[in-house]
């Protein structure tokens, strides 16, 4: 409903969760779009439980196996009837970062586009949340299961960075991260234009730590520089004919 959907989206925004909101109300879609929620996917649909079908696909596909990274775009939803939207109606939904389930050419029933109301792809939001949590758990596991200690030395920093790198490597294995060129500003020794194999793990120097941080037994900041593998969702093909 008009008051409930934006309120729910606002509450979700303050958590590490995400939600799918079904609606046929243009005002709700507009309100969600204006707020640009990073954790809400607005599904413009007339089908009951269409959002549940979408979540079912996403969680079923999200199994962590090799090459399992996915996008919601153009997927078929079990038990959901495609809506009959005109191109103008679909364009209006897309302009508000909404999503719809439509039929193409009488052949394909597809979900389009798979974005949150801030325009970020759902799979990117999901993948980054999962990777951040797995990194937190990996570091906590190292600290909690080491029988002696993680020393405040380069050896200790290597242990920490190895734990972080192991989780990033899993994201490369699923296809969430991939080879590419770093296009962000320079980060420590990483330079704009450098090629990276999906990720690079860096840390600030122990020698540069303040006395207070060393006394507090803090590790220097660790940086995981990630390169998303992305996904192709549109293609332009130019046909050139020669007689």
Residue, then its C-alpha position, 0 to 999 in steps of 0.5 A: x500500500x502507499x504508506x506501508x511500502x515506503x515505510x517498510x523500505x526505509x526500515x530495511x534500509x537500516x539493516x543488512x537485509x534486502x526486500x522485494x516489494x510487489x506493487x501495481x501502484x504508480x505512486x508507490x513506485x515513484x516514492x520508492x524511486x525518489x528515495x533511491x533505496x539500495x536494499x529494495x527491489x520494486x516489482x511492478x506486477x499483477x501476479x500474486x506472490x510474484x516477489x516470492x517467485x523472484x526470491x525463490x529463483x535468486x536464493x536457489x541460484x545463489x549456491x556458491x558453486x563455481x560460475x554460479x554468479x547470476x543476474x536477475x535480468x531475463x530470467x523465467x519465474x515459475x508460476x508467474x504470468x507475464x504482465x501485458x505492458x506496452x513499451x511505453x508502460x515498461x519504459x515508465x517502470x524502468x525510468x523509476x528503477x522498477x522491474x517487471x515480468x513481461x513477454x517478448x515476441x510471444x516467446x520469452x517471458x522474462x524478468x526485466x531489469x533486476x535493479x534496486x530502486x537506486x539503480x544498483x543491480x540486485x546481484x551486485x548488492x547481494x554479492x557485496x553483502x555476502x563478500x563483506x560478511x564472509x570477510x568479517x567472519x574469516x577475520x573473526x575466525x582467525x582471531x578466535x581460533x588461533x591458539x597463540x596470537x596473531x602478532x602485530x608484525x608483518x607475519x601477522x598482517x600476512x595472516x590477516x590478508x591471507x584470510x581476506x584474500x581467501x574469501x575474495x578468491x571464492x568470489x572469483x570462483x563464483x564469477x562475481x569478481x573477475x579480471x579487469x583494470x583498476x579505474x578508481x583513484x590510486x590506492x596505496x601501491x595500486x595505481x589507476x590503470x593497473x590490471x588486477x586478477x579480480x582483487x588485490x589485498x593491500x594494507x598500510x605499513x606497520x611502521x606508519x602506525x601511531x603509538x596509540x594504535x599499536x598500544x591498543x593492539x590494532x592492525x593497520x587498515x587492510x584494503x580489498x580492492x575488488x573488480x566486479x565481473x559485471x554482466x552483459x544485459x544489452x547488445x548492439x549488433x551492427x550488420x554491414x552488407x557488401x554486394 
